[in-house]
Amino acid sequence: MLDIKFIRENPEKVEEGLRKKGVDFDVNYLLEIDQRRRNKIKEVDDLRARQNQLSNEISRSAEGREKKIEGSKEIKAKLGSIEFEMKALEEEFVGLMYKLPNLPDDSVPVGKDEKDNIVLREVGGKPKFKFTPRDYVELGEKLDLIDTERAAKVSGSRFGYLKHEAPLLEFALVQLALDFVRDEKNIKKIVKERKLSISSKPFIPVVPPVLIKPEAMKAMGYVERGGDEIYYLEKDNLYLVGTAEQSVGPMHMDETFEEGKMPHRHIAFSTCFRREAGSYGKDTRGILRVHQFDKAEMFILSSPETSREEHQLLLGIEEHLMQTLGIPYQVINNCSGELGDPAAAKFDIEAWLPGQKGGEGEYRETHSTSNTTDFQARRLNVKFRRKDGKTEFVHMLNGTAFAIGRTIIAILENYQQEDGSVKVPKVLQKYTGFKEIKR
């Protein structure tokens, strides 16, 4: 949620941000409702003050008592009517405020869709094969690692079983991410490499609920636009999360942190669920775009002045994990039109998949990291207390450590051998207990 004071003082800037995000919203109408609401609040306050004054006068003196009692009754009747109007305006005002997305940061490139995203850098040498590389679907079927045919019988399309060594790869990736971000030396290294001026405090592991209340999902900013992607269980009045961010952020609802304890960093592992409502006909084979997947997600609560650097820390961790796996990738700065409602800025990492497009290869997204500034915190009422006693809303950030299915896809395609076997990245071998997958 945006700060109404900021909107009142900067309506043109708000309108500009909405245009950049491609969101149609009448700022002037919001400000009109806001002014009418404030006028009603003043009317109610004035009437209550007059009513209290009359009550005091009645209790102190009998002079003109009947007339004052009559006046008090008239005020009470009028107050009920105006309070009803005030409540209606308040509800409309809150509804409009929830429809406003976060504004893009000044550093975000202006654009309409993914064609306007900017490639910041390509990292890692693409593997060279003496054969035409297979895609992960063929490799997964040959090695009996991925079974979507049986999953379709049990659950329908866009589901899959991970079998044999694939589940061991999953837990190896999760353990790698947990080990890395829990070690302060690793965080300190990223901070130094990126020339950041922030704490090297490690991340706290958490396994969150995957079912959350409507008020929690709404507060995270995914219902107003994009709600058709979310699974909702009407009988239970609960949502299934599409990312651990959606349950980790509300964990601190209505809490106030002390400034000295900031930043607050979590890494969460959870199963995630998405309807993929807008992806009809896209990636229908395999497990690249599915309804259910597992993910290790980082989440940070920071002070406003450090959130940009915390965003760089998340990107730095993501890049380090990809480099450790030895998977080539490119970093994308998302344009304004590609930002979701909560995000003020967003970076993606796209892994090189050499088996795609008949062996020509292409980049596909495996990671993202967003700075939502105080947008989610305002909705959740999460604050921190400065040393001088003043409180402010925290900034919230999220970033993928590993989207498990997509990372397994990248491993299979980049580490495949001519005989159809797949080598295991060296960094994972101590967790898996094997160096190669073959049949």
ABEGO torsion letter per residue (X at the ends): XBBAAAAAABAAAAAAAAAAAGBBBBAAAAAAAAAAAAAAAAAAAAAAAAAAAAAAAAAABABGAAAAAAAAAAAAAAAAAAAAAAAAAAAAAAAAAAABBBBBBAABBBBABAAABBBABBBEBBBBBABBBBBAAAAAAAAGABBAAAAAAAAEBGBBBBBEAAAAAAAAAAAAAAAAAABAAAAAAAAAAAGBABBABBBBBBBBBABBBAAAAAAAGAAABGAAABBBBAAAGBBBBABAAAAAAAAABGBBBBAAAOBBBBBBBBBBBBAGAAABGBGABEAABBABBBBBBBBBBBBAAAAAAAAAAAAAAAAAAAAAAGBBBBBBBBBAAABBAABABBBBBBBBBAABGGGAEBBBBABBBBBAEAAAAAAAGBBBBBAAGBBBBBBBBBBBABBAAAAAAAAAAAABBAAGBBBBBAAAAAAAGBABBBX
